[in-house]
Amino acid sequence: MQISYTTKQLPSGNLQVKFSVEGGEFPRYGYLLIEGDRTDEEIYAELWSRITMRKRATLDLMKFSFKEYWKDDNRFFIYTA
């Protein structure tokens, strides 16, 4: 899996990260909103962990239950191209 990204500093001080993922079944792209004081290594690690967590969650039936520990992530969006 190869991840490439660009960042944009927002007036709020946060970073908008636009990314693309190659090397899987389908190419993907998306956006991540994070705090503005992150290094390139931290941004890459954050993207990697969220993408892999999302992959594992596709088969997790707990997201369809009413358990309070499942939270939607409104700062991370990923789409299939």
N, C-alpha and C positions, 0 to 999 in steps of 0.2 A: 504494500500500500504506500503510495507516494502522495504526500500532502504539500501543496504549495499555497501560499497566502500573501495577502497584502493587508496593511493596516491603515486606518484613517483616524486621526485624533479628533474627537468630538468636542464641542464647546463645554460639555459637562465635565471634561477631563478623562472620560472613559475612552477606550479604544474599540472601534468597530473593526472586526477581523473578517475579511471576505476570503474564503478558502475553496479549494477544489481538491478532490481526492481521485486519483487514478490508480488502476491496478486491481480493482475489484470486479465484481460481476458487471456492474454498471458504473459509469463515471458519476460522481456526485459533486455537489457544490453547496455552499451554505454560508451562514453568518454567525458570528459569535461576538457578544458584547462582554468586555472584561475591563478591569481597572487599568488605568493608563500607565502604571509604573511597572510594566512587565518586560523582561528581556526576551529576545528571540527564542531562546531555549525554553523559557517558561511558557511562551505562547504555543510553541510546537507541542510541548508536553500536555498542555491543557487540551489542545485540539485532539491529540492522539487518545487521551483518556476518555474524552466525551464521545468520540467516534466509536471506539471499541465498546464503551458502555451502551451506546445506542444499538450496536450490532447484537450484543448479548440480550438486550431488552426486547428485541423483536419477537422472541419466542417465550418471553416471560409473561405468564398469564396473570401475575399479580397486578399489572397495570390496569386490568379490567375489574379488579375488586375495589372495595371501598376502604382499603387499609390506608392509614394516615401517613405511613412512611414512604409511599409512592408519591412523588411530587413531579409536576410538569416543569420542564426547564424552559422558561420564557426568555432566556438569554442565548439559546443555542438552537439554530434552525438548520436542517440539512435536507436537501432535495436530490432526487435522482434526475440526472440530465437526460 
